[in-house]
Amino acid sequence: MRIAVAGTCGLARAIAREIQEGTSHQLLVLSRSHQPGLLSQGYQCQVVDYNDPTSIQHSLMGVDTVISTVTGNAQLRLIEAAVACRVRRFVPAEFEGQPGLRSANDPLDRGKSAALGMLLHYGAYIKSTVFVCGILYERFLPNGMISQRIGVNTGYANEGDYIVDARNMMATAPVYDAGGNLSYLCLTSAYDVARFVVKALDMAHWPAEMSMCGERISVRALVDTIQTCRGKVYNYLAWQNVEGLNYELRMAQHTNDVPRAKKITTLVATAEGKYDFATPAYLNLQFPDIRPIRFQDWFLSNWASVP
């Protein structure tokens, strides 16, 4: 098959690398700008103008499947072009929690619901699936997931923006849900997401959603794991529940502190279980030969040299 990966962020590159090195599929990387680094590594790249339908359609000629990591209007134009070019399958830029758990007017949506609505509208002409992976391990990278150009425009991609600031040992942990129960979340590394996604390319049938999970863990256990790995005691640690977080969110909104409001919204979503799903995950069952890396092992390997 000819597979087009739209975007060049860290996740897109991981998926592209897995296709290029592990399959016989033909790969095309779509980018807004020239990519001499990828070209030098043997990747086929195409510069595309997402404001020009002709440019997108030209890039998608002969493509069987599109995997998108672009959001907003760019993704909507990409879907329209895919339909026009009779692309068989489309993967929207989700790669997080279950879309059905997003609330109306979710500030974290970034046009994702509109893309899903468009794919539903064109469902008779193009098949699609949502890859559900929970939270990417890369949110906890030194220098944040923005260091791999993941989530650049989200407002919560920097180091320490989500739950734990591991460098300064500070945490605001959404430990309890509305019922006072421990909140859980599923996490997966970008590397393992890429492996599962590429394996799924050869599946004859795609359900509406396909989940994967590197590890399912409670927020409390996550915070404790990071403390153990760092070998340091937290300088500041706030255990939070949904009610407390919603109060902080209203205060941030009242003062028009948009950056803080976005970060708190991710914590509220965590406490509400929007990044959690039943295990074992669908793709873990389909491909038991894939052994995802544990969060603790991943964290230790990435923070070993950080004082």
Disulfide bonds with the S-S distance in Angstrom:
none
